[in-house]
Amino acid sequence: MDTKQIRETIQMVAEDHLDIRTVTMGISLLDTVGADVNDTAERVYQKITKYAQNLVAVAQQIEREYGIPITNKRISVTPISLIAGSANEDEILVLAHALDRAAKEVGVDFIGGYSALVQKGFSHGDLALIKSLPRALTETDLVMSSVNIGSSKAGINLDAVKLMGETIKNITDKSDTANAKMVVFANAVEDNPFMAGAFHGVSEPDVVINVGVSGPGVVKRALTQVKGQPIDVVTETIKQTAFKITRVGQFVGSLAAQRLQVPFGIVDLSLAPTPARGDSVAEILEEIGLEQVGTHGTTATLMLLNDAVKKGGVMASQQVGGLSGAFIPVSEDAGMIDAAVAGTLSLAKLEAMTSVCSVGLDMIAVPGDTPATTISAIIADEAAIGVQNNKTTAVRLLPTNGTKVGDMVDYGGLLGIAPVMPVIEKSSADFINRGGHIPAPIHSFKN
Amino acid sequence: MIKAVVTVVGKDKAGIVAGVAQTLAQEGANILDMAQTIMDTTFTMSMLVALPQANDFNAMQQALETTGQQLGVTIHVQREEIFDAMARV
């Protein structure tokens, strides 16, 4: 019995907020297509409630036996536009409600996959799904959505970028918080367990368990032990810590998969912050030596953090996947909120950071009167970074009606609070309104 | 048989070891190893225990929780594998 190890593990959980952020069951819905949308909805409901009936109970028992909190239990499903190819906007809503009911029946926190993949163009079902989003996200409670508008192989669908800017505004008109349940991707991954972007890719097995681990607080604590030492020591310390965190994810994930008699998919080793102090990615960067996140040096420190997390995690896990790296949401990270309030962190700096973090512009409040075309242009910039650099990027913006720069908006719970950040007021409308398709970059033609 | 680690932390007073050991005995758990120390005035103890059946785990955990409340200490019980998983390849 090694009491030092025992103490370290207990401290990570009790003081440093180490948690399994999510155990996500991916379920394929490709075999649920029925004669009409009501028939499909019934099959969707039956399949999810059958496959996931024990998910929450099994996860809770694991939490209990091993003393590792599993914060969320989630489900991801096949992008709904794929199983509703002939549905119109009203009909596809029936499926959103079926997902919501199924999620509530089995007691999970969220269900993701009300999604469409339109990087090359729209199918009938894709358009119906996107048009239904304002209602789908406000009429349901647990349904999460994502739309992939670009990829390194396909380029950027500028028509979709334009449509998503308008859709985000339409969602805002119905609810100030519903946009937190929807993300616009470039290079979306098919095995991501994190919300709002989780969906179950078409090349995935019928059912699978994926796990997302988190623990920015653990990394920060480890770095306090190496104050003033060279940056090589910092990266090495992050790697070693990421290894330990990922081992927990690997252990819990394979155990959950075994008890549910489902194949184990991947561990997503993402540092996902929460609004709690000490559970912040920003505080890690500050521990490395920034007075406040957003200042010069932020991109470099984030790059080494993101890379060291991946390197440490890869060997700790049988299969690493999902997004894996550091998340930089604004409203969900105490250090980011402080920096945004202080004016140290700007949208421009955040955009630069997304070229080296694991995802993108996330949970950022912008003024309610931001034009749809400006939101589209922000999405286009972000997609360009992802498409050109072969990485996932995403945009989850929260325009909030009746707010101006500097106002604080409270989204509640894990979604946190955010100051409304300024966007550049010069118009991008003529660019966005051109529509069409931005071709894939030359280096994507590797065949 | 499953192995679990019991950790006890709290203000030192008479009867903590006895109380915890008695509960473990009642639940059929065999103590394999234990380490105990006082840090300042805080009592800390780690025990490795063996349980004959995996399904006795919840009952033992509940009983220890009650004992912890009576003794004014915090008791965690975790299955042993998690510690190995994190620290060993």
HADDOCK unambig.tbl for C-alpha pairs under 7 A between the chains (distance, minus, plus):
assign (segid A and resid 1 and name CA) (segid B and resid 48 and name CA) 6.93 0.50 0.50
assign (segid A and resid 3 and name CA) (segid B and resid 46 and name CA) 6.85 0.50 0.50
assign (segid A and resid 5 and name CA) (segid B and resid 83 and name CA) 6.83 0.50 0.50
assign (segid A and resid 6 and name CA) (segid B and resid 83 and name CA) 6.41 0.50 0.50
assign (segid A and resid 9 and name CA) (segid B and resid 83 and name CA) 6.91 0.50 0.50
assign (segid A and resid 65 and name CA) (segid B and resid 78 and name CA) 5.38 0.50 0.50
assign (segid A and resid 65 and name CA) (segid B and resid 79 and name CA) 5.74 0.50 0.50
assign (segid A and resid 66 and name CA) (segid B and resid 78 and name CA) 4.54 0.50 0.50
assign (segid A and resid 66 and name CA) (segid B and resid 79 and name CA) 5.28 0.50 0.50
assign (segid A and resid 66 and name CA) (segid B and resid 82 and name CA) 6.28 0.50 0.50
assign (segid A and resid 67 and name CA) (segid B and resid 78 and name CA) 5.57 0.50 0.50
assign (segid A and resid 244 and name CA) (segid B and resid 86 and name CA) 5.12 0.50 0.50
assign (segid A and resid 244 and name CA) (segid B and resid 87 and name CA) 6.72 0.50 0.50
assign (segid A and resid 247 and name CA) (segid B and resid 85 and name CA) 6.00 0.50 0.50
assign (segid A and resid 247 and name CA) (segid B and resid 86 and name CA) 5.22 0.50 0.50
assign (segid A and resid 248 and name CA) (segid B and resid 85 and name CA) 6.55 0.50 0.50
assign (segid A and resid 248 and name CA) (segid B and resid 86 and name CA) 5.83 0.50 0.50
assign (segid A and resid 251 and name CA) (segid B and resid 85 and name CA) 6.46 0.50 0.50
